[in-house]
Structures are given as C-alpha cells and as structure tokens.
Amino acid sequence: MSNPFPLAPRYRLDDEDTWLIGIDPIRRYWLAINGDETLQAVISGLDSEDFAAFREAVFSFREMHSGDSVQLPTRAGSPLIVKCVAKNCFLLEGEVNGYAACHLFDHESLESLLMTAHPDWVCAPQHKALGSKLLSLAWSQPTVSQVA
C-alpha cells in the first residue's frame, strides 16, 4: 500500500517564486515545486511533428471549458493530458519524489509552455544540460529483478 502525497501547486507567469527551471531539447518541462528547486518535477511536454499539428494542439487547448480534458502528443510516447478544472485553471498530472502530484496552471502559463512545441523553437543553451541530468538520474536508479 502506498501513502498518497497530494500536492497541487499553482503556477502563474507573474509568480514571485521562480517555478520554471527550464525546458530541455525534447520539450520536457522542469518545474521547481512552489519555487523550491530541491523539489523538482519533470513533465513531458507537447511535441508536434509539423506546424499543422502544433496549431491543432494549441487550438484544442484554447477551446477547453471547465470539465474538459485533452490528450496532446509528447516525444515520450504517453500523451500529455491537460484537464480544465475551472475557468483559467488547468491541471497536469506528474510525479514528485515518486508520488502522484497535480500541477495547476493558469491559461497564460500553460499556453506559454505549449508554445515550445512550435517547430522553430530552440531551447536555451543552459537548458540542454537538463536532458543529460534526467539520463544520469535514470542510471542511478536501482534495477529490479523479477524473482520467480
């Protein structure tokens, strides 16, 4: 049995605390939970193959109403599920320290993250190292062997 760890930080572009650590080259969103960089979340972001797919994804997000959800493609294979909780409040699910967590965004913040899926977008040079960091974290995880 696992202990639930409910967490629902809300992110806005005008927050006093810096919550966006960066966006790596494969468009994963790196978040500092409530501005605390020791608590980080990495969420696979929208990835579009071409401008038409990008445009369709952004329009489907813009058309959302309270109670709606939309699945957007990511490079990770599993979709980015965006849920409209209320007017100007959108939910993305993720994990923090192995526990399920909900991340709430206002419209402007989430749309600005989705804009990084534009085919011409290039990540900031200092954010290229984030992808390597995730890979190194994966190598440090213990392996599980199945015992019959």
C-alpha atoms as a printed R data frame, in Angstrom:
    type eleno elety resid chain resno       x       y       z
1   ATOM     1    CA   MET     A     1   0.000   0.000   0.000
2   ATOM     2    CA   SER     A     2   1.370   3.421  -0.859
3   ATOM     3    CA   ASN     A     3   0.812   6.607   1.048
4   ATOM     4    CA   PRO     A     4  -0.826   9.310  -1.065
5   ATOM     5    CA   PHE     A     5   1.060  12.569  -1.399
6   ATOM     6    CA   PRO     A     6  -1.457  15.118  -2.659
7   ATOM     7    CA   LEU     A     7   0.253  18.198  -3.987
8   ATOM     8    CA   ALA     A     8  -1.301  20.914  -6.081
9   ATOM     9    CA   PRO     A     9   0.979  23.875  -6.640
10  ATOM    10    CA   ARG     A    10  -0.410  26.548  -8.977
11  ATOM    11    CA   TYR     A    11   1.885  28.272 -11.431
12  ATOM    12    CA   ARG     A    12   1.455  31.718 -12.983
13  ATOM    13    CA   LEU     A    13   3.867  33.721 -15.119
14  ATOM    14    CA   ASP     A    14   3.761  36.548 -12.563
15  ATOM    15    CA   ASP     A    15   4.623  34.355  -9.554
16  ATOM    16    CA   GLU     A    16   7.168  35.802  -7.155
17  ATOM    17    CA   ASP     A    17   8.862  32.397  -6.856
18  ATOM    18    CA   THR     A    18  10.601  31.089  -9.946
19  ATOM    19    CA   TRP     A    19   8.885  27.785 -10.748
20  ATOM    20    CA   LEU     A    20  10.194  27.077 -14.252
21  ATOM    21    CA   ILE     A    21  13.687  25.630 -14.119
22  ATOM    22    CA   GLY     A    22  13.762  25.129 -17.860
23  ATOM    23    CA   ILE     A    23  12.582  23.230 -20.905
24  ATOM    24    CA   ASP     A    24  15.004  20.675 -22.294
25  ATOM    25    CA   PRO     A    25  15.595  19.936 -26.001
26  ATOM    26    CA   ILE     A    26  12.882  17.253 -26.129
27  ATOM    27    CA   ARG     A    27  10.388  19.657 -24.573
28  ATOM    28    CA   ARG     A    28  10.128  18.313 -21.043
29  ATOM    29    CA   TYR     A    29   9.019  20.950 -18.567
30  ATOM    30    CA   TRP     A    30  11.279  21.147 -15.488
31  ATOM    31    CA   LEU     A    31   9.398  22.658 -12.548
32  ATOM    32    CA   ALA     A    32  10.524  23.752  -9.097
33  ATOM    33    CA   ILE     A    33   7.588  22.844  -6.874
34  ATOM    34    CA   ASN     A    34   6.332  26.062  -5.271
35  ATOM    35    CA   GLY     A    35   9.652  27.686  -6.157
36  ATOM    36    CA   ASP     A    36  11.690  25.100  -4.211
37  ATOM    37    CA   GLU     A    37  14.385  23.706  -6.524
38  ATOM    38    CA   THR     A    38  15.026  20.794  -4.154
39  ATOM    39    CA   LEU     A    39  11.530  19.521  -5.086
40  ATOM    40    CA   GLN     A    40  11.505  19.131  -8.846
41  ATOM    41    CA   ALA     A    41   9.036  17.701 -11.303
42  ATOM    42    CA   VAL     A    42   9.692  16.804 -14.920
43  ATOM    43    CA   ILE     A    43   6.643  16.666 -17.187
44  ATOM    44    CA   SER     A    44   6.787  15.543 -20.815
45  ATOM    45    CA   GLY     A    45   5.572  18.477 -22.880
46  ATOM    46    CA   LEU     A    46   3.698  18.874 -26.119
47  ATOM    47    CA   ASP     A    47   5.614  17.783 -29.191
48  ATOM    48    CA   SER     A    48   4.333  18.363 -32.707
49  ATOM    49    CA   GLU     A    49   5.605  16.913 -35.942
50  ATOM    50    CA   ASP     A    50   4.791  19.960 -38.027
51  ATOM    51    CA   PHE     A    51   3.121  23.341 -37.851
52  ATOM    52    CA   ALA     A    52  -0.348  21.957 -38.643
53  ATOM    53    CA   ALA     A    53  -0.170  19.523 -35.700
54  ATOM    54    CA   PHE     A    54   1.126  22.299 -33.454
55  ATOM    55    CA   ARG     A    55  -1.687  24.603 -34.478
56  ATOM    56    CA   GLU     A    56  -4.329  21.897 -33.933
57  ATOM    57    CA   ALA     A    57  -2.994  21.139 -30.434
58  ATOM    58    CA   VAL     A    58  -2.948  24.810 -29.404
59  ATOM    59    CA   PHE     A    59  -6.474  25.379 -30.736
60  ATOM    60    CA   SER     A    60  -7.770  22.313 -28.914
61  ATOM    61    CA   PHE     A    61  -6.251  23.712 -25.706
62  ATOM    62    CA   ARG     A    62  -7.757  27.166 -26.298
63  ATOM    63    CA   GLU     A    63 -11.218  25.686 -26.831
64  ATOM    64    CA   MET     A    64 -11.292  23.890 -23.477
65  ATOM    65    CA   HIS     A    65 -14.035  24.590 -20.944
66  ATOM    66    CA   SER     A    66 -14.434  23.562 -17.332
67  ATOM    67    CA   GLY     A    67 -14.523  19.757 -17.089
68  ATOM    68    CA   ASP     A    68 -12.861  19.169 -20.485
69  ATOM    69    CA   SER     A    69  -9.659  17.238 -20.976
70  ATOM    70    CA   VAL     A    70  -7.428  16.899 -23.995
71  ATOM    71    CA   GLN     A    71  -4.600  14.493 -24.810
72  ATOM    72    CA   LEU     A    72  -1.643  16.080 -26.534
73  ATOM    73    CA   PRO     A    73   1.257  14.183 -28.150
74  ATOM    74    CA   THR     A    74   4.672  14.064 -26.488
75  ATOM    75    CA   ARG     A    75   8.009  12.655 -27.526
76  ATOM    76    CA   ALA     A    76   7.892  10.282 -24.549
77  ATOM    77    CA   GLY     A    77   5.056   8.313 -26.119
78  ATOM    78    CA   SER     A    78   2.487   8.756 -23.375
79  ATOM    79    CA   PRO     A    79   0.211  11.738 -24.008
80  ATOM    80    CA   LEU     A    80   0.237  14.990 -22.087
81  ATOM    81    CA   ILE     A    81  -3.215  15.090 -20.523
82  ATOM    82    CA   VAL     A    82  -4.482  18.590 -19.838
83  ATOM    83    CA   LYS     A    83  -7.625  18.947 -17.739
84  ATOM    84    CA   CYS     A    84  -9.592  22.164 -17.406
85  ATOM    85    CA   VAL     A    85 -10.514  22.311 -13.721
86  ATOM    86    CA   ALA     A    86 -12.208  25.713 -13.806
87  ATOM    87    CA   LYS     A    87 -12.069  28.939 -15.738
88  ATOM    88    CA   ASN     A    88  -8.369  29.843 -16.082
89  ATOM    89    CA   CYS     A    89  -7.216  26.770 -14.130
90  ATOM    90    CA   PHE     A    90  -5.658  23.771 -15.896
91  ATOM    91    CA   LEU     A    91  -4.258  20.578 -14.385
92  ATOM    92    CA   LEU     A    92  -1.296  18.451 -15.445
93  ATOM    93    CA   GLU     A    93  -0.510  15.261 -13.579
94  ATOM    94    CA   GLY     A    94   3.026  14.314 -12.705
95  ATOM    95    CA   GLU     A    95   5.218  12.856 -10.001
96  ATOM    96    CA   VAL     A    96   7.246  14.373  -7.204
97  ATOM    97    CA   ASN     A    97   9.649  12.040  -5.414
98  ATOM    98    CA   GLY     A    98   7.760   9.029  -6.748
99  ATOM    99    CA   TYR     A    99   4.316  10.221  -5.629
100 ATOM   100    CA   ALA     A   100   1.464  11.364  -7.847
101 ATOM   101    CA   ALA     A   101   1.073  15.133  -7.904
102 ATOM   102    CA   CYS     A   102  -1.201  17.587  -9.653
103 ATOM   103    CA   HIS     A   103   0.207  20.801 -11.070
104 ATOM   104    CA   LEU     A   104  -2.199  23.665 -11.677
105 ATOM   105    CA   PHE     A   105  -1.536  26.377 -14.263
106 ATOM   106    CA   ASP     A   106  -3.348  29.464 -15.361
107 ATOM   107    CA   HIS     A   107  -4.121  29.738 -19.089
108 ATOM   108    CA   GLU     A   108  -1.264  32.079 -19.909
109 ATOM   109    CA   SER     A   109   1.383  29.947 -18.185
110 ATOM   110    CA   LEU     A   110   0.311  26.669 -19.738
111 ATOM   111    CA   GLU     A   111  -0.091  28.161 -23.186
112 ATOM   112    CA   SER     A   112   3.417  29.610 -22.987
113 ATOM   113    CA   LEU     A   113   4.746  26.114 -22.191
114 ATOM   114    CA   LEU     A   114   2.789  24.626 -25.089
115 ATOM   115    CA   MET     A   115   4.272  27.238 -27.448
116 ATOM   116    CA   THR     A   116   7.637  25.495 -27.085
117 ATOM   117    CA   ALA     A   117   6.220  22.773 -29.344
118 ATOM   118    CA   HIS     A   118   6.447  25.146 -32.317
119 ATOM   119    CA   PRO     A   119   8.681  23.512 -34.941
120 ATOM   120    CA   ASP     A   120  11.055  26.518 -34.925
121 ATOM   121    CA   TRP     A   121  11.515  26.589 -31.122
122 ATOM   122    CA   VAL     A   122  15.024  26.018 -29.794
123 ATOM   123    CA   CYS     A   123  15.767  25.509 -26.102
124 ATOM   124    CA   ALA     A   124  18.030  27.881 -24.228
125 ATOM   125    CA   PRO     A   125  21.680  26.762 -24.250
126 ATOM   126    CA   GLN     A   126  21.770  26.432 -20.455
127 ATOM   127    CA   HIS     A   127  18.759  24.078 -20.560
128 ATOM   128    CA   LYS     A   128  20.455  21.479 -22.770
129 ATOM   129    CA   ALA     A   129  22.081  20.002 -19.669
130 ATOM   130    CA   LEU     A   130  18.651  19.201 -18.177
131 ATOM   131    CA   GLY     A   131  18.208  16.272 -20.562
132 ATOM   132    CA   SER     A   132  21.574  14.863 -19.509
133 ATOM   133    CA   LYS     A   133  20.611  15.310 -15.854
134 ATOM   134    CA   LEU     A   134  17.485  13.186 -16.327
135 ATOM   135    CA   LEU     A   135  19.521  10.478 -18.030
136 ATOM   136    CA   SER     A   136  22.054  10.427 -15.198
137 ATOM   137    CA   LEU     A   137  19.228  10.196 -12.660
138 ATOM   138    CA   ALA     A   138  17.819   7.209 -14.535
139 ATOM   139    CA   TRP     A   139  21.195   5.435 -14.407
140 ATOM   140    CA   SER     A   140  21.401   5.953 -10.649
141 ATOM   141    CA   GLN     A   141  18.071   4.174 -10.028
142 ATOM   142    CA   PRO     A   142  18.346   0.612  -8.741
143 ATOM   143    CA   THR     A   143  17.281  -2.120 -11.094
144 ATOM   144    CA   VAL     A   144  14.562  -4.542 -10.132
145 ATOM   145    CA   SER     A   145  14.947  -8.165 -10.993
146 ATOM   146    CA   GLN     A   146  11.920 -10.391 -11.025
147 ATOM   147    CA   VAL     A   147  12.207 -13.384  -8.750
148 ATOM   148    CA   ALA     A   148  10.052 -16.392  -9.552
